[in-house]
Amino acid sequence: MSERSNTEVLNEILTLDGAQVLDVGSGDGSLVRYMTRQGAHVTGLECNLAQIDKACTFDPAGNESYVEGVGQELPFEVGEFDTVVFFNSLHHVPVEHQDAALAQAARVLTAGGMLYIAEPVAEGPNFEAHKPVDDETEVRAAAYAAIGRAARHGLEDMREIHYVTASVHADFEAFREQTVRIDPRREAAFDANETLLRELFERYGVKCDNDYHFVQPMRVNVFRKGSSGDDP
């Protein structure tokens, strides 16, 4: 399996220049800023205020914006976006709401619009390094099952792509800060398992220049919203 950057794969699939894009679960805004620099008009939706605060510490890349909200209740109008992106975020939607999140994505997409779902596979060095804090085996499997039901929402399956990428951290403290910021509920588990986590960080991290790289297998599923029929 080839090693590729996440943005390389994204650019291969999506036409960003001029597109109205929604990034569901936008985190610290890294992808929002990247897509803005590619010419897209991007709205980042994020339920974690600490992540929105982090995103706002960066200089704007353009006219991007951030909205507080959750994937299963998108606060947007029917057909408002050309593209909806879930990047490492569908499995963070509560399992019982993952189908609703995909239905909402279909609702806010224009006819012929694209849904791009990138999910980390529950294996590999990056997964193992995080496992004592939050074993996401079951929620990632549930997200993939929901993806398999996307046709129910008027979404046409276009393709599935597999590749590996790298998660990069300057040091263990940076690894901890990002892990906890993504989900503050992880803090207690991180503190309780710090000795083990330091061991795993050193075991699975590959030192490259001044950073540690953790290989992560990825899967991307791409859908197109049908041009006919009722909105979900």
Secondary structure, DSSP 8 states (H G I E B T S, - for coil): --B--HHHHHHHH---TT-EEEEET-TTSHHHHHHHHTT-EEEEEES-HHHHHHHTTS---SS-EEEE--GGG--S-TT-EEEEEEES-GGGS-GGGHHHHHHHHHHHEEEEEEEEEEEE-S-SHHHHHHTTT---HHHHHHHHHHHHTGGGGTEEEEEEEEEEEEEEESSHHHHHHHHHHH-GGGHHHHHHTHHHHHHHHHHH-EEETTEEEEEEEEEEEEEEE-SSS---
